[in-house]
Amino acid sequence: MLALLLAVLAVLAVEAARWTRSSRAQAAPALVHPAAPGSVSLVELSRSLIPMPSGIPSAHASSLATLPGDRMLAFWWAGSRESGPNVKVYASQWRDGTWSAPWVVASRESLGAELGFGVRRIGNPVAWTDRQGRVHLYVVATGLGGWAASRVVHAVSTDLGASFSVRRVLPMSPLFNTSVLVRTSPVGLADGGWWLPVYFEIGIKYPMLMSFDADGEPDWLSRIGRRTTTLQPAIVPVSASEVRAWMRDASDERRVQHAHSRDGGASWEDLPPLDLPNESTSVAAIRTMTGEYLMLHNHIVEGGSSRSTLRLSVSDDGHTWRTVADVASGKAGDEFSYPTMQQVGDELHVTYTHQRQAIAHHRFRIKTGEKI
């Protein structure tokens, strides 16, 4: 018992020391299109369900990654149920206006074989395509225990997502790299690297940002704010030094939480929560080329439930938001959740979990010079 107590105290000491030091920003966030005065309009072009694997009843947690030639990859997990032994990570490619048939990119068996130890369950995937065209896939995986005992496996594809090989388990926690998960989209950096939003959730919950260099090597790690009840950060660069993050709320405030960095993601300040409800559900956010912020989030409506309405909101300053439209809505018990957004050329692509049975896809045309 004494040895166990000393081990726990050592882990806590390492964790405390880690967050008393400020991370150093190594690269400025990329602004693909510098913000210019004006506004944009969104015109819905299509909505559909991404093809699902045959005979698989449950699907959740989609992620999008761009490919050359206005193509995309969608990733999600699917199986009999969340944490089920048959859950696998699937992918589908968007090309010429249609989604391909899905294929398996990761499973308990494939990850366990490459890692050299047993994998009990797998969960949320997120992906990033680097400048060399390699697709980096990050997958939540556990051995023993639940999601609070998760690790993040980093796999890489050199054939546009057709196959992946494991590169590493990400080194993010002194507690044997456990209790770290991914959910929200990475952010590109001006030097070819990227930021991966991650979060810790054993006992307490807090968001983090892990920086990768252009070769996909982990560079540095920073904690986002000081709260212990936030997770799944959606990160949006504003300039080379200013970054914003909005988080899922697991506290009694039940509002979208907000944090701000003025030094390129190295250190973060907690801001007051938004006046947007959040019953512990994931959000997605981007910044348009005209400087406005778009957020997809679950809204609470009378007669509904925590995930029965998925709303698109817009803001000029990141603090005050107004409704654009409800992308999906239903009755109490329905689920339209875990959204993600990706801009490809002049189109905005949105995916989200549809009733825990499929992944929905909406496509919008972006036009400048008009009001959203």
Secondary structure as GFF3:
##gff-version 3
##sequence-region A 1 372
A	DSSP	alpha_helix	2	20	.	.	.	ID=ss1
A	DSSP	beta_strand	40	49	.	.	.	ID=ss2
A	DSSP	beta_strand	58	67	.	.	.	ID=ss3
A	DSSP	beta_strand	71	79	.	.	.	ID=ss4
A	DSSP	beta_strand	88	95	.	.	.	ID=ss5
A	DSSP	beta_strand	98	99	.	.	.	ID=ss6
A	DSSP	beta_strand	103	107	.	.	.	ID=ss7
A	DSSP	alpha_helix	108	115	.	.	.	ID=ss8
A	DSSP	beta_strand	121	129	.	.	.	ID=ss9
A	DSSP	beta_strand	135	142	.	.	.	ID=ss10
A	DSSP	three_ten_helix	147	149	.	.	.	ID=ss11
A	DSSP	beta_strand	150	157	.	.	.	ID=ss12
A	DSSP	beta_strand	165	169	.	.	.	ID=ss13
A	DSSP	beta_strand	180	182	.	.	.	ID=ss14
A	DSSP	beta_strand	187	188	.	.	.	ID=ss15
A	DSSP	beta_strand	194	200	.	.	.	ID=ss16
A	DSSP	beta_strand	206	212	.	.	.	ID=ss17
A	DSSP	beta_strand	218	223	.	.	.	ID=ss18
A	DSSP	beta_strand	230	237	.	.	.	ID=ss19
A	DSSP	beta_strand	243	249	.	.	.	ID=ss20
A	DSSP	beta_strand	257	261	.	.	.	ID=ss21
A	DSSP	beta_strand	269	271	.	.	.	ID=ss22
A	DSSP	beta_strand	284	287	.	.	.	ID=ss23
A	DSSP	beta_strand	293	298	.	.	.	ID=ss24
A	DSSP	beta_strand	309	315	.	.	.	ID=ss25
A	DSSP	beta_strand	322	329	.	.	.	ID=ss26
A	DSSP	beta_strand	336	344	.	.	.	ID=ss27
A	DSSP	beta_strand	347	354	.	.	.	ID=ss28
A	DSSP	beta_strand	358	368	.	.	.	ID=ss29
###
